[in-house]
Amino acid sequence: QVQLVESGGGLVQPGGSLRLSCAASGSIFSITYLGWYRQAPGKQRDLVAGMFTDGGSTNYADSVKGRFTIFRDNAKNTVYLEMNSLKPEDTAVYYCNARNRWHSNFWGQGTQVTVSS
């Protein structure tokens, strides 16, 4: 089992920045992929950014390329999502996800990000 706890959401003006954090605990050794997803009201949950723990390769949704960065701090067992140049359409609940070597998925509780003037 893997437990994930997100933090860092909030209200920000268009063009602003936020950093989301996701602290992992439990069977961390088994994690092969870490990702950030988001879900806006009435829409499906979509992948925003992800990274493979073996090698560190990353992938991003086209809508956030060049604006968002996923990175991790192994010493703190934490994965981050740095979000810059935020737009109103980035407004959503953001979820941290971890996938283990047996393809089980674990989710955090979600954190609200609102981009509005």
Secondary structure, DSSP 8 states (H G I E B T S, - for coil): -EEEEEE--EEE-TT--EEEEEEEEESGGGEEEEEEEEE-TTS--EEEEEEETTT--EEE-GGGTTTEEEEEEGGGTEEEEEE-S--GGG-EEEEEEEEETT--EEE---EEEEE--
